[in-house]
Each structure stands twice: as structure tokens, then as C-alpha cells.
């Protein structure tokens, strides 16, 4: 069985029930998630031997996060213990013309204070076929940037396929530092996953003819973004998610895989239950499809179908099976009751 290793931060997510605003909440639902953790869970749900590497505090709340990953079959044997606290983020789900909001409380979290000596990458990556991380983790601290760089270098030296989702977060670092750090990581990346905003914010690569505020999508613009990433950094493949935002409740959703040729998935009109983690579900499904040697068209169709379905699921993890994703990718979008 092929093995994947994902590296990043896992946090506690707190959100008011349903579509309540923060100011209305008298209680919060607790779950656990993080960009790379979401990918690890997706892969485990697809039957992949999926491992997650992070650092969590050596107390009960840190153990709760580890237990949640274990519950879905993720290997947590490489998780490092230490530090003072688990990061927290708050989510207020939007509806109609009211946007969703995310507030982070992750300063001085266990992973943000991790040191390079905490991770023996030669040991952690032993027997793995694929390594995945994102642009969120190196944004947490200078040490996290150094740890991530060491991880991708070691993965390449050991012959693993490396993927990275740019995932630019302006609340964590500015564009200048993001560009410098991520430009140092990208030469070791085989598959770059992004959206048009990430590409522009991090690398100054603009998608012509695209207006995310108005939900305007240009296929040629996305092709130019993917081609520019591939040419600048030598990535074998670049994948771009295509979100046409009609409102907080309704989005058009598609994606493109570029490997020298552009492959587009069908567009889905999605009524959103919870969009947080949607991009991660795309990444997890694309990694699975490429590990299973799907051809480019089938791979992007699978990834977009999986992430379409994630938008209908509460909290960050995509709780879908391969057969359910394949059914949608093959055209079964009726939503009829399965008996």
C-alpha cells in the first residue's frame, strides 16, 4: 500500500451552531482541523496509508487532537509532544450575502514554537511515497519555515513526490516574506496546488480576465497562471481551483490540472453547507488520484467532485468515500436518496 505523509498544524475549531453569528452564540461546537490534517484525513478515508506529522502540547487537549486523527485511521506515531498550547480558530459560517469569517488564536502554539531538531525527517519519511505540506506552516515562524524546507529537501532526496498548496494567509505573514520563503520551497515541489488569489499574492502571477469578487472566471487566465508556476519553478504539475462566488451560499466550483496541457473538470453549482476545508479536500483527492495513476482528465474530475461534495459537509474533514466521489464524477448529481 502506498504511503503519504502530511506535515502541518492541527488546531481546535470552534464555531457557533448552524449559521449563528459570533455575537449570538452561547456555546460553540468543537472539532479539529488544519490544512494538511484535512488532506491526511481525506487520504485515509480513501484507503491510503496516511500519516500526519505535527507538534501538539503534552496534555489532554493535545491528545484530543491526536485522537481525532486516529479516529479516521490516520497514523499519528510521528506526532511530537511539547509546547504550551494547541492553536484555536473560530468560524462564523456565512449565508447568502453575508460572508463567512475566521478568527485565529494560534500565537505561540506548539507547532509555531517547534525547533528543527524536533523532527528527524529521514526517519519520519521512511517508506513513504508522497509528502504534502502547505504555505500555512512556514508562515507560522522562521523555524517552521526552516523545518518545512528541510522536510521537502529530504523528501526529494529520498525520491518522494512532493506537493504543496500555496494557501496564502495574510493574517500570518505579508506578501514579501511569503514570496521569499515559498520561492525557496517550490524547486522541490512536483505538484503545486493554488487558486488565482494565492498565485497573485505570493508570486505576483495574475490571472487575466478573472474577477473573484464578481465570480468571473477565465479559462485562459488560469492556464497562464499554471503555466507561469510550472515555468518559474519546474513543477511537473500545477492545479488550480476555480471558484465562482455567487454568494456565501451558492458557488460555481471547478478546477484545472496543468501538466503541459490544461485539463478542466465539469463545473458544479454548489449550495454550501460549510466551505472551510474545500480546497484541502481538492488537494487530498487529487493526490489520491495521481497516486492511483488516474489519467489527467480523470484525476481532475475526481478532485473537483470530491471537493464539491465536501462543501455539503459540516466542519473541515471531507467524509466521503472513493465510490461516492466516483459516482458524482461520473455524472450522478441528482442527490436522490440512496436506498
Residue pairs with C-beta under 8 A, 6 or more apart in sequence:
1 48
1 49
2 48
2 49
2 129
2 130
2 291
3 48
3 49
3 50
3 51
3 127
3 128
3 129
3 130
4 40
4 43
4 48
4 49
4 50
4 51
4 128
4 129
4 130
4 131
4 132
4 287
4 291
5 51
5 52
5 53
5 78
5 124
5 125
5 128
5 130
5 131
5 132
5 155
5 160
6 36
6 37
6 39
6 40
6 43
6 50
6 51
6 52
6 53
6 131
6 132
6 133
7 36
7 52
7 53
7 54
7 131
7 132
7 133
7 137
7 148
7 151
8 34
8 35
8 36
8 37
8 54
8 111
8 133
8 134
8 136
8 137
9 34
9 35
9 36
9 37
9 54
9 87
9 106
9 109
9 111
9 112
9 136
9 137
9 140
10 32
10 33
10 34
10 37
10 52
10 54
10 56
10 65
10 69
10 86
11 32
11 33
11 34
11 65
11 86
11 87
11 88
11 89
11 106
11 109
12 30
12 31
12 32
12 61
12 64
12 65
12 86
12 87
12 88
12 89
13 30
13 31
13 32
13 33
13 88
13 89
13 90
13 91
13 276
13 315
13 316
14 28
14 29
14 30
14 88
14 89
14 90
14 91
15 28
15 29
15 31
15 90
15 91
15 92
15 93
16 22
16 24
16 25
16 27
16 28
16 29
16 92
17 25
17 27
17 29
18 93
19 93
19 94
19 95
20 92
21 92
22 90
22 92
22 101
22 103
28 90
29 315
31 68
31 315
31 316
31 317
32 64
32 65
32 68
32 69
33 276
33 277
33 315
33 316
33 317
34 54
34 136
34 316
35 134
35 136
35 137
35 165
35 167
35 280
36 52
36 54
36 132
36 133
36 134
36 136
36 137
36 280
37 52
37 54
37 69
37 74
37 316
38 277
38 280
38 281
38 284
38 316
38 317
38 318
39 132
39 165
39 280
39 283
39 284
39 287
40 50
40 51
40 52
40 69
40 74
40 284
41 50
41 69
41 72
41 74
41 284
41 317
41 318
42 280
42 281
42 283
42 284
42 285
42 288
42 306
42 317
42 318
42 320
43 50
43 284
43 287
43 288
44 50
44 72
44 73
44 74
45 72
45 73
45 318
45 319
45 320
45 321
46 284
46 285
46 288
46 321
46 322
47 322
48 288
48 291
49 75
50 73
50 74
50 75
51 74
51 75
51 76
51 77
51 78
51 124
51 128
52 69
52 74
52 75
52 76
52 78
52 79
53 78
53 79
53 80
53 119
53 124
54 79
54 80
54 110
54 111
55 79
55 80
55 81
55 82
55 83
55 110
55 111
55 114
55 118
56 62
56 63
56 65
56 66
56 79
56 80
56 81
56 83
56 86
56 110
56 111
57 81
57 82
57 83
57 84
57 85
57 86
57 110
58 81
58 82
61 85
61 86
62 81
62 86
62 110
65 86
66 76
66 79
69 76
70 76
72 317
78 124
80 114
80 118
80 119
82 110
82 114
82 118
83 109
83 110
83 111
83 113
83 114
84 108
84 109
84 110
84 113
85 108
85 109
85 110
86 109
86 110
87 104
87 105
87 106
87 109
87 110
87 111
87 112
88 104
88 105
88 106
89 102
89 103
89 104
89 105
89 106
90 102
90 103
90 104
90 105
91 100
91 101
91 102
91 276
92 100
92 101
92 102
93 100
93 274
94 100
94 101
94 248
94 249
95 248
95 249
96 247
96 248
96 249
97 247
97 248
98 248
99 248
100 248
100 275
100 276
102 276
104 171
104 172
106 112
106 140
109 140
111 137
111 140
111 144
112 140
112 141
112 144
113 141
113 143
114 141
114 143
114 144
114 147
115 143
115 147
116 143
116 146
116 147
116 150
118 147
119 147
119 150
119 151
121 150
121 151
121 154
121 155
122 154
122 158
125 131
125 151
125 154
125 155
125 158
125 160
128 155
128 158
128 160
129 160
129 161
129 291
130 160
130 161
130 162
130 163
130 287
130 291
131 151
131 152
131 155
131 160
131 161
131 162
131 163
132 162
132 163
132 164
132 165
132 283
132 287
133 148
133 151
133 152
133 163
133 164
133 165
134 164
134 165
134 166
134 167
135 164
135 165
135 166
135 167
135 168
135 169
135 178
135 182
135 198
135 202
136 167
136 169
136 172
137 144
137 147
137 148
138 144
138 145
138 148
138 149
138 181
138 182
138 185
139 145
139 169
139 172
139 173
139 178
139 181
140 172
145 181
148 185
149 184
149 185
152 162
152 164
152 185
152 188
152 189
153 188
155 162
155 188
156 162
156 188
161 190
161 191
161 290
162 188
162 189
162 190
162 191
163 189
163 190
163 191
163 192
163 193
163 283
163 287
164 185
164 186
164 189
164 191
164 192
164 193
165 193
165 194
165 279
165 280
165 283
166 182
166 192
166 193
166 194
166 195
166 198
166 199
166 202
167 198
167 279
168 175
168 178
168 197
168 198
168 201
168 202
170 201
173 181
175 201
175 202
178 201
178 202
179 202
179 203
179 204
182 202
182 203
183 203
183 233
186 192
186 229
186 232
186 233
186 235
187 233
187 234
189 233
189 235
190 235
190 236
190 237
191 235
191 236
191 237
191 238
191 239
191 286
191 287
191 290
192 229
192 230
192 233
192 235
192 237
192 238
192 239
193 238
193 239
193 240
193 241
193 279
193 282
193 283
193 286
194 225
194 229
194 238
194 239
194 240
194 241
195 240
195 241
195 242
195 243
195 279
196 207
196 210
196 212
196 221
196 222
196 225
196 240
197 212
199 205
199 206
199 207
199 225
199 228
199 229
199 240
200 206
200 207
203 228
203 229
203 232
205 224
205 225
205 228
205 229
205 232
206 225
207 218
207 221
207 222
207 224
207 225
208 218
208 220
208 221
208 224
209 216
209 218
209 220
209 221
210 216
210 217
210 218
210 221
210 222
212 243
212 245
213 245
215 244
215 245
215 246
215 251
215 252
216 244
217 242
217 244
217 252
217 254
219 256
219 262
219 264
222 240
222 242
222 256
222 262
223 256
223 258
223 262
225 238
225 240
226 238
226 239
226 240
226 256
226 258
226 262
227 238
227 258
229 235
229 238
230 236
230 237
230 238
230 258
230 260
236 259
237 257
237 258
237 259
237 290
238 257
238 258
239 255
239 256
239 257
239 258
239 282
239 283
239 286
239 300
239 303
240 255
240 256
240 258
241 253
241 254
241 255
241 278
241 279
241 282
241 307
242 252
242 253
242 254
242 255
242 256
242 267
243 251
243 252
243 253
244 251
244 252
244 253
244 267
245 251
246 252
248 272
249 271
249 272
250 269
250 270
250 271
250 272
251 269
251 270
251 272
251 275
251 311
252 267
252 268
252 269
252 270
253 267
253 268
253 269
253 270
253 278
253 304
253 307
253 308
253 311
254 264
254 265
254 266
254 267
254 268
254 304
255 264
255 265
255 282
255 300
255 303
255 304
255 307
256 262
256 263
256 264
256 265
256 300
257 263
257 286
257 296
257 299
257 300
257 303
259 296
261 296
263 296
263 297
263 299
263 300
264 300
265 300
265 301
265 303
265 304
265 305
266 301
266 304
268 304
268 305
268 308
268 333
270 308
270 311
270 312
271 312
272 311
272 312
273 311
273 312
273 313
273 314
274 311
274 313
274 314
274 315
274 316
275 311
276 315
276 316
277 310
277 315
277 316
277 317
277 318
278 307
278 310
278 311
279 307
280 316
280 318
281 306
281 307
281 309
281 310
281 318
281 320
282 303
282 304
282 306
282 307
283 303
284 306
284 318
285 302
285 303
285 305
285 306
285 307
285 318
285 325
286 299
286 300
286 302
286 303
288 302
288 322
289 298
289 299
289 300
289 302
289 303
290 299
294 302
298 329
301 329
302 325
302 326
302 329
304 329
305 325
305 326
305 328
305 329
306 318
306 320
306 325
307 318
308 328
309 318
309 320
309 324
309 325
309 328
310 318
310 320
313 319
313 320
